[in-house]
Amino acid sequence: MSRVYNFSAGPSMLPEEVLKKASEQMLDYEGCGQSVAEMSHRSKEFETIIKDAEALLRELMSIPDNYKVLFLQGGASTQFAAIPMNFMNGSGKADFIITGQWAKKAFAEAQKYGDCKAVASSADKTFSYIPKTTKEDFRQDADYAYICLNNTIYGTVYKELPDTGDVTLIADISSCFLSEPLDVTKFGMVYGGAQKNVAPAGLTIAIIREDLLGNARDYCPTMLDYKIHADNASLYNTPPCYTIYICKLVLEWIKSLGGLEAMAERNRKKAEILYNFLDNSKMFKGTVVPEDRSLMNVPFVTDSEELNAKFIKEAKEAGFVNLKGHRSVGGMRASIYNAMPVEGVEKLVEFMTKFEKENS
Ligand SMILES: *Cc1c(COP(=O)(O)O)cnc(C)c1O
């Protein structure tokens, strides 16, 4: 068996330890004679799995008791509609910072439900930076302010949260979930699709402050009403059981490595290796301003389309896959989520060094 280094932006690689454990338990989960993939979501075994997953997530992220943890489906994209239907319930206004395609899509979707304002955008420079804002930019009667914390496609991240005054902040954390400690109390809600850093595709996790629940619009579909899922402990209908099980294994893996502080240290180390190389290379360069660089998604380019294509092809042959950049940026992107070992980044940089020598 030979495994590649998978730099995909999502779905992305999972820790090998997790895949091994899942394969050991595939036919017979802890002596119950069946796989989690076959199990009733009302079974004792599965109830323990989902409870353990929630408890581990609460422990790792220090989620306070007045926040609900929901295991949902529909991906991050479904929440783009669910969020306004649940929370645009006072003035009917919401303010957005547009830092890339995912924020833009969330903004466009929310506009169907109320008065949405883009208070800042970095579209002028292909989203290569996080726009600066002040409290005054936000309408103080807005029901919420919305950001995308880590911009998967463009490789930017908020190092400091925007000051929104008294306006509740909601963030899409799909591509930085569990990558470093996050103060959940700064937000009314954070949420993300699991397929970047937490589990295979099919699971969306939402962490919501309790007092925000219960005011969804009348026409909000039952399945998109967060209160319904909160009241039913994410078991209103059949949840993505197997994905939640893998999520639990990933959370155990993170805990075994020392939790989010340790994860952050490992992620900083990996990012530093890659950014250091990019800053010193004459052929490759990063596309993001240094102060807003993501630890998770690292886009880079050469000055020739032909060279980009050659690099992506030869990298793939050498076992470094999914390095092609998003179609809206071009070039390359290395997504170095939690599961990417330090060794994977070191070997990639070795390969890039060799490629640069051979092609200049
Ligand atoms: C991948 C991604 C999405 C889209 O997620 P889906 O689960 O495919 O809907 C949204 N936001 C961010 C930040 C992402 O990285």
The ligand as an SDF file (V2000), in Angstrom:
LIG
                    3D

 15 15  0  0  0  0  0  0  0  0999 V2000
  -15.9750   24.2900    1.4740 C   0  0  0  0  0  0  0  0  0  0  0  0
  -16.5230   25.5100    2.0700 C   0  0  0  0  0  0  0  0  0  0  0  0
  -17.8880   25.8390    1.9870 C   0  0  0  0  0  0  0  0  0  0  0  0
  -18.8750   24.9850    1.2290 C   0  0  0  0  0  0  0  0  0  0  0  0
  -19.1520   23.8660    1.9610 O   0  0  0  0  0  0  0  0  0  0  0  0
  -20.2590   22.7910    1.4830 P   0  0  0  0  0  0  0  0  0  0  0  0
  -20.2580   21.8840    2.6560 O   0  0  0  0  0  0  0  0  0  0  0  0
  -19.7720   22.1860    0.2260 O   0  0  0  0  0  0  0  0  0  0  0  0
  -21.5380   23.5120    1.3130 O   0  0  0  0  0  0  0  0  0  0  0  0
  -18.3300   26.9760    2.6180 C   0  0  0  0  0  0  0  0  0  0  0  0
  -17.4860   27.7770    3.2810 N   0  0  0  0  0  0  0  0  0  0  0  0
  -16.1680   27.5030    3.3840 C   0  0  0  0  0  0  0  0  0  0  0  0
  -15.2820   28.4240    4.1430 C   0  0  0  0  0  0  0  0  0  0  0  0
  -15.6530   26.3610    2.7870 C   0  0  0  0  0  0  0  0  0  0  0  0
  -14.3460   26.0990    2.8660 O   0  0  0  0  0  0  0  0  0  0  0  0
  1  2  1  0
  2  3  1  0
  2 14  2  0
  3  4  1  0
  3 10  2  0
  4  5  1  0
  5  6  1  0
  6  7  2  0
  6  8  1  0
  6  9  1  0
 10 11  1  0
 11 12  2  0
 12 13  1  0
 12 14  1  0
 14 15  1  0
M  END
$$$$
